[in-house]
């Protein structure tokens, strides 16, 4: 008999439709037996048709068994739907067979049963559990293992694979000795050797790219570094302030392109013109505006108002000025660029210092009038003249002095020179990179490979699982620009902050649109990674290799959505090499616009901020220790360390206090340059620390407690020096401002920090270094308004934990510290 196991039982259906009968299935009564003694001794045999008559125990033959044999029927009866066979004993765990045969004295005709359905295999222990593995019983009868061929598994290249196969063929087919390259067998051997060489290379590449220290592809290094929370940055493009001159008011939209100088080209290039079509062949650097702007003819060139005084200048560190005229269209947030237009010594524009230029973002604009300003006009008129007062943040404080006017003497004649320094409006922020539209990403392919159905039951295999085809399109344009985020509606508070960018925060400006027939276009969002993307999120990642080639990686329906089959994509992005955008001042001189009112464009200041992509070697060194960076604040020292990473904070001190309901951490900060800790700055520091704050702690930011000093010094001047000169020099040195030689005073704001004591010995050293001082003695050394001689005796004035010594020596603010010098001797 055949021991087949078939899923489609077609013979059963054929027997049911014929005149023959057959066994359908068999039941072994175990727990449902009438009595415990009958357990596993009663069999119920079901037929496809009504049971054949005349069955007796002699017609029942039971074979099989390993430990228990000789099982036979001692009674046969007919039930409602089955033949009940009672046995003399039950069997063991092996397989038994029940078969109906002919017997003397029986009316049963075996020919009425189909030969294939006249028997059935069964087990007495189907309902019994066992801890033994039934497959072990067949281990003894398993064939001996085949001996593996002697193969050199160190073969890894084409020549070794070819020789390995030829040697093996010499063993299994010794009569085949053909070695002609044209022979079919040799050709097949070489073909397989080639395939093996490719697979071996892929295996080696996988092993190489599996580790940060050996990976050769930039994408592999980027992914390894991301696992330890380190982002391999791709650089950031440069930014520049563009100044536009217009004949009338013009609205300039975001994305307007400007180019570096191209000989023979007009300043304004009309869209669609032949001149614009020749631009790519000339290879200029491209910049695009980052905000919508309205350009005003009145803001082309602005003059400073000096209230009639001559030889005026805007000092270093200034944060305010006054402009001529009523500039009612000038508003807070606008950027102005101060530029030396004439050389104050020669009066020629060609001699102007190109380094004396500075950008400021206005924080306050006030329209006002000069009541006698008309008397300073040429010719003079009676009455007031309109003026505009402007202010900017301390971050944009002028780094050097700007002369407004000068006096020149030519041939013995003095001449007043005005507008030495002017201000330029119509300043628009732009960054480096040219927009590019890529419609060649291709269609998402259909799956070509399928996983076979899996399941324990071979008769219900299920459907094969398709393996999604890999869709990793490559962008045609390169290198891809990465830009720092910028919101035109919420610009940075200063012009300096606008030009400061961090490559770690830069992202690729790629706009991806999904196009499918019969559906609306759908936008996909670029992400730094897909770890936080939901399964249905339309996110993608941009990955760049070392050669500049750029690929798009999509999700897998677990982290990010997989692109649907048949969809196509259109990509809009920008290209440009990051460091090439750091062009010099006045390098940009062309703009693309259809408005003829635009006269010219230039960048008064150099473009800056362009940073090249981070090298893989740097990432290999930095990534393994990136996770050691503290990114939470638990202790007071944590808050101090994190606060000092703020660019405007010099020192910080923190302390926990119980405020009645919860703990509050008070962070006391010292601002760089000694600036005041106003509400706006405190809020910025609080926002900066908020991501690191421990849950359950309140956070407050305040300023330090400044301690005004009172110092009196008795100085003996040398005979050949004037007492007034020495006193003036001492007053400048013992202050918080700048000394005549450009240095900083002893009590400059950044020289003293929290709790730092003030010692007498450095004060003596500074006084002795002043030219003309023969001797010096400090006669008073104390806190202002608190007479105490102890510090003078010990030579040290102590400060509390949150106190900072202060001595501005400003006659208008004596409460900020006073220094007195009593100079004797000299002249």
Helices and strands as residue ranges (DSSP letters): H 10-17, E 23-29, G 36-38, E 42-47, G 57-59, E 60-64, E 73-78, E 83-87, E 96-100, G 110-112, G 115-117, E 119-122, G 134-138, H 158-172, H 184-209, H 218-227, E 239-246, E 250-252, E 257-260, E 268-269, H 274-277, H 279-282, E 286-289, E 293-295, G 297-299, E 302-303, E 313-314, E 320-324, E 335-340, G 349-351, E 357-370, G 373-376, E 385-392, G 394-396, E 402-403, E 406-410, E 413-417, E 421-424, E 427-432, E 434-438, E 449-451, E 465-467, E 482-483, G 488-490, H 495-499, G 503-505, E 507-508, E 511-515, E 522-527, E 539-544, E 550-554, E 568-575, G 578-581, E 588-592, E 598-602, H 616-623, G 626-628, H 636-643, E 649-658, E 663-671, G 672-674, H 679-690, E 698-703, E 705-717, H 723-733, G 749-751, E 758-759, H 760-769, E 773-783, H 790-794, E 796-797, E 803-806, G 814-816, E 818-825
